[in-house]
Amino acid sequence: MAKKNRNAPHAGAPHDPKESPNKKSADGLSLWLRVLLSLLIVWHLFVVFISPFSVSPSSDLAATLAQTPLVRWYSDPLYLNNGYHFFGPEPPVNHLVWYRVLDDAGETVTEGEFPNLKQQWPRLLYHRHMMLADQAAIPPGPQDFNERLRLSLRSYAKRILRVHGGSQVRVAYVRHDPLLPEHVREGADAYAESTYQIVFELTEYASDLDEPLFEPDDARAPEPLPPGALPAGDQTIGGAR
């Protein structure tokens, strides 16, 4: 005969609601805290999604919401509103800088280009050189296109001469046009010679290395770098190792 379990509740005994299996454990989250966490999650997801939705072409509502002070207060410090401006579906024109360093006899010391994925690695270094080329002609102030481009290319040329030596360097700013849809359908080569166009060229001489880009009283002149700001032995055009 089976023994009776003395701890088992008697039949017909009243049910204690405090002993319900659905009862919240002592270390569980309270209702108000769960509601608060749920609202925070919803808010975070809202900011994550409203940022890409606000990129043109977009609705006025999405663009307005993404720029409200409350959303910017949250998205800017967490960097949630960056990285959504992809190059598709309308890839822009690419730019490159071609250079050739010559010695006193006119012989080629070295030549190259940037950006160049085979030469600049890891990818972050390639991206840095890509931005150097793409932003060479973007004026920070009242300069016109050619003046800004000339100053940028002279700056790059001086850097190239300091790295590679030589008596002069010839620098060309090159535009690389993407293929049109009809050319893609025809099987055209994206790197064909016809897709490249030289926009601007100049020659910088080693004898002018110490010549400043700006006159000392020129309002456009940037503040000079302190001594030792660029590490010695740095062997890249962009200044990154």
C-alpha positions as a LaTeX table, in Angstrom:
\begin{tabular}{lrrr}
\hline
Residue & $x$ (\AA) & $y$ (\AA) & $z$ (\AA) \\
\hline
Met1 & 0.00 & 0.00 & 0.00 \\
Ala2 & 1.46 & 3.38 & $-1.05$ \\
Lys3 & 2.29 & 5.84 & 1.70 \\
Lys4 & 0.41 & 9.06 & 1.93 \\
Asn5 & 2.32 & 12.23 & 1.23 \\
Arg6 & 1.82 & 14.36 & 4.32 \\
Asn7 & 2.87 & 17.49 & 2.44 \\
Ala8 & 0.30 & 17.07 & $-0.33$ \\
Pro9 & $-2.68$ & 19.42 & $-0.08$ \\
His10 & $-5.90$ & 17.85 & 1.17 \\
Ala11 & $-8.66$ & 17.38 & $-1.33$ \\
Gly12 & $-11.07$ & 20.22 & $-1.20$ \\
Ala13 & $-8.52$ & 22.53 & 0.46 \\
Pro14 & $-8.86$ & 26.16 & $-0.65$ \\
His15 & $-6.38$ & 27.27 & $-3.38$ \\
Asp16 & $-3.91$ & 29.94 & $-2.29$ \\
Pro17 & $-3.48$ & 32.44 & $-5.13$ \\
Lys18 & $-0.07$ & 33.40 & $-3.73$ \\
Glu19 & 1.23 & 29.97 & $-4.65$ \\
Ser20 & 0.19 & 30.22 & $-8.33$ \\
Pro21 & 2.84 & 28.88 & $-10.75$ \\
Asn22 & 2.43 & 32.09 & $-12.78$ \\
Lys23 & 3.48 & 34.19 & $-9.82$ \\
Lys24 & 6.34 & 36.63 & $-10.57$ \\
Ser25 & 9.58 & 35.45 & $-9.02$ \\
Ala26 & 11.21 & 37.55 & $-6.36$ \\
Asp27 & 14.02 & 38.66 & $-8.69$ \\
Gly28 & 11.80 & 39.36 & $-11.76$ \\
Leu29 & 11.29 & 42.76 & $-13.36$ \\
Ser30 & 8.40 & 44.83 & $-12.18$ \\
Leu31 & 5.68 & 45.85 & $-14.61$ \\
Trp32 & 6.70 & 49.50 & $-14.84$ \\
Leu33 & 10.33 & 48.57 & $-15.55$ \\
Arg34 & 9.30 & 46.18 & $-18.33$ \\
Val35 & 7.15 & 48.90 & $-19.86$ \\
Leu36 & 10.04 & 51.37 & $-19.67$ \\
Leu37 & 12.48 & 48.93 & $-21.31$ \\
Ser38 & 9.94 & 48.17 & $-24.03$ \\
Leu39 & 9.56 & 51.88 & $-24.78$ \\
Leu40 & 13.34 & 52.32 & $-24.93$ \\
Ile41 & 13.65 & 49.43 & $-27.39$ \\
Val42 & 10.90 & 50.86 & $-29.58$ \\
Trp43 & 12.55 & 54.31 & $-29.47$ \\
His44 & 15.94 & 52.87 & $-30.42$ \\
Leu45 & 14.50 & 50.94 & $-33.35$ \\
Phe46 & 12.62 & 54.04 & $-34.47$ \\
Val47 & 15.85 & 56.08 & $-34.59$ \\
Val48 & 17.74 & 53.26 & $-36.34$ \\
Phe49 & 15.14 & 53.07 & $-39.11$ \\
Ile50 & 14.25 & 56.76 & $-39.48$ \\
Ser51 & 17.87 & 57.64 & $-40.31$ \\
Pro52 & 18.10 & 55.65 & $-43.58$ \\
Phe53 & 14.49 & 56.50 & $-44.42$ \\
Ser54 & 15.39 & 60.19 & $-44.34$ \\
Val55 & 18.07 & 59.89 & $-47.05$ \\
Ser56 & 17.01 & 61.44 & $-50.34$ \\
Pro57 & 14.81 & 60.52 & $-52.09$ \\
Ser58 & 12.54 & 60.38 & $-49.08$ \\
Ser59 & 9.30 & 61.79 & $-47.79$ \\
Asp60 & 9.19 & 65.19 & $-46.11$ \\
Leu61 & 7.88 & 63.53 & $-42.95$ \\
Ala62 & 10.86 & 61.16 & $-42.65$ \\
Ala63 & 13.37 & 63.92 & $-43.37$ \\
Thr64 & 11.74 & 66.23 & $-40.81$ \\
Leu65 & 11.54 & 63.58 & $-38.08$ \\
Ala66 & 15.17 & 62.58 & $-38.55$ \\
Gln67 & 16.31 & 66.19 & $-38.06$ \\
Thr68 & 14.27 & 66.96 & $-34.94$ \\
Pro69 & 16.41 & 67.93 & $-31.91$ \\
Leu70 & 15.21 & 64.95 & $-29.88$ \\
Val71 & 16.18 & 62.42 & $-32.56$ \\
Arg72 & 19.50 & 64.16 & $-33.24$ \\
Trp73 & 20.24 & 64.23 & $-29.51$ \\
Tyr74 & 20.06 & 60.42 & $-29.53$ \\
Ser75 & 21.34 & 59.53 & $-33.01$ \\
Asp76 & 24.37 & 61.82 & $-33.21$ \\
Pro77 & 26.31 & 60.61 & $-30.14$ \\
Leu78 & 25.59 & 56.97 & $-31.02$ \\
Tyr79 & 26.50 & 57.58 & $-34.68$ \\
Leu80 & 23.23 & 56.06 & $-35.86$ \\
Asn81 & 22.69 & 58.56 & $-38.68$ \\
Asn82 & 25.83 & 57.85 & $-40.68$ \\
Gly83 & 26.81 & 55.31 & $-43.30$ \\
Tyr84 & 23.52 & 55.17 & $-45.19$ \\
His85 & 24.57 & 57.32 & $-48.14$ \\
Phe86 & 25.60 & 54.43 & $-50.36$ \\
Phe87 & 26.95 & 54.88 & $-53.88$ \\
Gly88 & 23.89 & 53.21 & $-55.45$ \\
Pro89 & 21.61 & 53.30 & $-57.20$ \\
Glu90 & 23.37 & 56.28 & $-58.84$ \\
Pro91 & 27.15 & 55.84 & $-58.43$ \\
Pro92 & 28.98 & 59.16 & $-58.77$ \\
Val93 & 31.93 & 60.06 & $-60.95$ \\
Asn94 & 35.23 & 58.83 & $-59.50$ \\
His95 & 38.45 & 60.84 & $-59.41$ \\
Leu96 & 42.06 & 59.72 & $-59.41$ \\
Val97 & 45.43 & 61.40 & $-59.09$ \\
Trp98 & 48.11 & 60.19 & $-61.51$ \\
Tyr99 & 51.72 & 61.16 & $-60.87$ \\
Arg100 & 55.15 & 60.63 & $-62.40$ \\
Val101 & 58.39 & 61.59 & $-60.63$ \\
Leu102 & 61.34 & 62.54 & $-62.86$ \\
Asp103 & 65.02 & 63.02 & $-62.11$ \\
Asp104 & 67.37 & 65.73 & $-63.42$ \\
Ala105 & 67.85 & 63.82 & $-66.68$ \\
Gly106 & 64.11 & 63.56 & $-67.27$ \\
Glu107 & 64.06 & 59.83 & $-66.51$ \\
Thr108 & 61.17 & 58.35 & $-64.58$ \\
Val109 & 61.98 & 57.67 & $-60.92$ \\
Thr110 & 58.55 & 56.27 & $-60.10$ \\
Glu111 & 54.96 & 56.63 & $-61.16$ \\
Gly112 & 51.64 & 55.69 & $-59.66$ \\
Glu113 & 48.13 & 56.71 & $-58.84$ \\
Phe114 & 45.76 & 56.96 & $-55.94$ \\
Pro115 & 43.41 & 55.58 & $-54.97$ \\
Asn116 & 44.65 & 52.15 & $-56.00$ \\
Leu117 & 43.26 & 49.11 & $-54.23$ \\
Lys118 & 46.33 & 47.03 & $-55.10$ \\
Gln119 & 48.74 & 49.56 & $-53.60$ \\
Gln120 & 46.77 & 50.96 & $-50.65$ \\
Trp121 & 45.91 & 48.28 & $-48.13$ \\
Pro122 & 44.15 & 47.68 & $-45.75$ \\
Arg123 & 40.84 & 48.97 & $-47.05$ \\
Leu124 & 40.78 & 51.92 & $-44.66$ \\
Leu125 & 44.01 & 53.25 & $-46.18$ \\
Tyr126 & 42.52 & 52.89 & $-49.66$ \\
His127 & 39.43 & 54.78 & $-48.52$ \\
Arg128 & 41.63 & 57.58 & $-47.16$ \\
His129 & 43.35 & 57.99 & $-50.52$ \\
Met130 & 39.99 & 57.85 & $-52.30$ \\
Met131 & 38.75 & 60.77 & $-50.20$ \\
Leu132 & 41.94 & 62.72 & $-50.89$ \\
Ala133 & 41.24 & 62.43 & $-54.61$ \\
Asp134 & 37.48 & 63.01 & $-54.46$ \\
Gln135 & 37.69 & 66.05 & $-52.18$ \\
Ala136 & 40.63 & 67.74 & $-53.90$ \\
Ala137 & 38.35 & 70.17 & $-55.71$ \\
Ile138 & 35.80 & 70.81 & $-52.96$ \\
Pro139 & 36.36 & 74.43 & $-51.88$ \\
Pro140 & 36.13 & 75.14 & $-48.13$ \\
Gly141 & 35.68 & 78.82 & $-48.83$ \\
Pro142 & 35.32 & 81.28 & $-51.68$ \\
Gln143 & 37.97 & 79.67 & $-53.94$ \\
Asp144 & 36.82 & 78.60 & $-57.37$ \\
Phe145 & 37.15 & 75.05 & $-58.66$ \\
Asn146 & 40.46 & 75.46 & $-60.49$ \\
Glu147 & 42.12 & 77.40 & $-57.68$ \\
Arg148 & 41.13 & 74.86 & $-55.04$ \\
Leu149 & 42.20 & 71.98 & $-57.28$ \\
Arg150 & 45.55 & 73.62 & $-58.03$ \\
Leu151 & 46.28 & 74.11 & $-54.33$ \\
Ser152 & 45.32 & 70.55 & $-53.48$ \\
Leu153 & 47.40 & 69.03 & $-56.27$ \\
Arg154 & 50.42 & 71.18 & $-55.37$ \\
Ser155 & 50.11 & 69.94 & $-51.81$ \\
Tyr156 & 49.97 & 66.31 & $-52.99$ \\
Ala157 & 52.87 & 66.90 & $-55.39$ \\
Lys158 & 55.09 & 68.28 & $-52.63$ \\
Arg159 & 54.31 & 65.25 & $-50.51$ \\
Ile160 & 55.15 & 62.89 & $-53.39$ \\
Leu161 & 58.51 & 64.61 & $-53.98$ \\
Arg162 & 59.40 & 64.40 & $-50.30$ \\
Val163 & 58.63 & 60.67 & $-50.28$ \\
His164 & 60.20 & 59.61 & $-53.59$ \\
Gly165 & 62.80 & 62.29 & $-54.28$ \\
Gly166 & 63.41 & 63.40 & $-57.86$ \\
Ser167 & 63.68 & 66.85 & $-59.35$ \\
Gln168 & 60.06 & 67.25 & $-60.44$ \\
Val169 & 56.70 & 65.52 & $-60.37$ \\
Arg170 & 53.92 & 65.73 & $-62.93$ \\
Val171 & 50.46 & 65.37 & $-61.44$ \\
Ala172 & 47.16 & 64.90 & $-63.25$ \\
Tyr173 & 43.66 & 65.04 & $-61.82$ \\
Val174 & 41.62 & 62.43 & $-63.67$ \\
Arg175 & 37.89 & 61.92 & $-63.94$ \\
His176 & 36.66 & 58.33 & $-64.29$ \\
Asp177 & 33.11 & 58.14 & $-65.62$ \\
Pro178 & 30.89 & 55.17 & $-64.76$ \\
Leu179 & 29.32 & 53.23 & $-67.60$ \\
Leu180 & 25.84 & 54.12 & $-68.74$ \\
Pro181 & 23.21 & 51.34 & $-68.58$ \\
Glu182 & 23.24 & 50.88 & $-72.36$ \\
His183 & 27.03 & 50.48 & $-72.32$ \\
Val184 & 26.77 & 47.84 & $-69.60$ \\
Arg185 & 24.25 & 45.90 & $-71.66$ \\
Glu186 & 26.65 & 46.06 & $-74.61$ \\
Gly187 & 29.40 & 44.55 & $-72.47$ \\
Ala188 & 31.65 & 47.64 & $-72.45$ \\
Asp189 & 34.81 & 47.67 & $-70.34$ \\
Ala190 & 34.38 & 49.83 & $-67.21$ \\
Tyr191 & 38.13 & 50.60 & $-67.29$ \\
Ala192 & 38.41 & 51.43 & $-70.98$ \\
Glu193 & 40.64 & 54.39 & $-71.87$ \\
Ser194 & 37.59 & 56.33 & $-73.07$ \\
Thr195 & 36.16 & 56.38 & $-69.53$ \\
Tyr196 & 39.10 & 58.47 & $-68.24$ \\
Gln197 & 39.43 & 62.20 & $-68.78$ \\
Ile198 & 42.25 & 64.45 & $-67.54$ \\
Val199 & 40.70 & 67.48 & $-65.84$ \\
Phe200 & 43.77 & 69.35 & $-64.59$ \\
Glu201 & 47.56 & 68.96 & $-64.80$ \\
Leu202 & 50.52 & 70.64 & $-63.16$ \\
Thr203 & 54.23 & 70.18 & $-62.53$ \\
Glu204 & 55.90 & 70.78 & $-59.18$ \\
Tyr205 & 59.67 & 71.14 & $-58.82$ \\
Ala206 & 61.92 & 70.05 & $-55.99$ \\
Ser207 & 63.47 & 73.52 & $-55.97$ \\
Asp208 & 60.07 & 74.88 & $-54.85$ \\
Leu209 & 59.51 & 72.44 & $-51.99$ \\
Asp210 & 60.08 & 75.09 & $-49.35$ \\
Glu211 & 57.83 & 77.58 & $-51.12$ \\
Pro212 & 54.54 & 77.93 & $-49.17$ \\
Leu213 & 51.23 & 77.29 & $-50.86$ \\
Phe214 & 49.87 & 80.50 & $-49.34$ \\
Glu215 & 51.40 & 83.82 & $-48.55$ \\
Pro216 & 51.71 & 84.39 & $-44.77$ \\
Asp217 & 49.05 & 87.11 & $-44.82$ \\
Asp218 & 46.64 & 85.10 & $-46.98$ \\
Ala219 & 43.35 & 84.59 & $-45.12$ \\
Arg220 & 42.97 & 81.16 & $-46.76$ \\
Ala221 & 46.21 & 79.89 & $-45.25$ \\
Pro222 & 45.66 & 77.07 & $-42.72$ \\
Glu223 & 47.38 & 77.03 & $-39.37$ \\
Pro224 & 50.84 & 75.44 & $-39.67$ \\
Leu225 & 51.36 & 72.00 & $-38.17$ \\
Pro226 & 53.52 & 71.90 & $-35.05$ \\
Pro227 & 57.01 & 70.34 & $-35.38$ \\
Gly228 & 56.87 & 66.55 & $-35.33$ \\
Ala229 & 53.18 & 66.38 & $-36.28$ \\
Leu230 & 54.02 & 64.09 & $-39.22$ \\
Pro231 & 56.10 & 61.04 & $-38.22$ \\
Ala232 & 59.47 & 60.64 & $-39.89$ \\
Gly233 & 59.74 & 57.71 & $-42.25$ \\
Asp234 & 56.10 & 57.87 & $-43.23$ \\
Gln235 & 56.08 & 56.36 & $-46.72$ \\
Thr236 & 52.54 & 57.00 & $-47.94$ \\
Ile237 & 51.11 & 59.90 & $-49.88$ \\
Gly238 & 48.21 & 60.41 & $-47.51$ \\
Gly239 & 50.36 & 60.41 & $-44.40$ \\
Ala240 & 48.94 & 57.14 & $-42.98$ \\
Arg241 & 51.05 & 54.08 & $-42.28$ \\
\hline
\end{tabular}
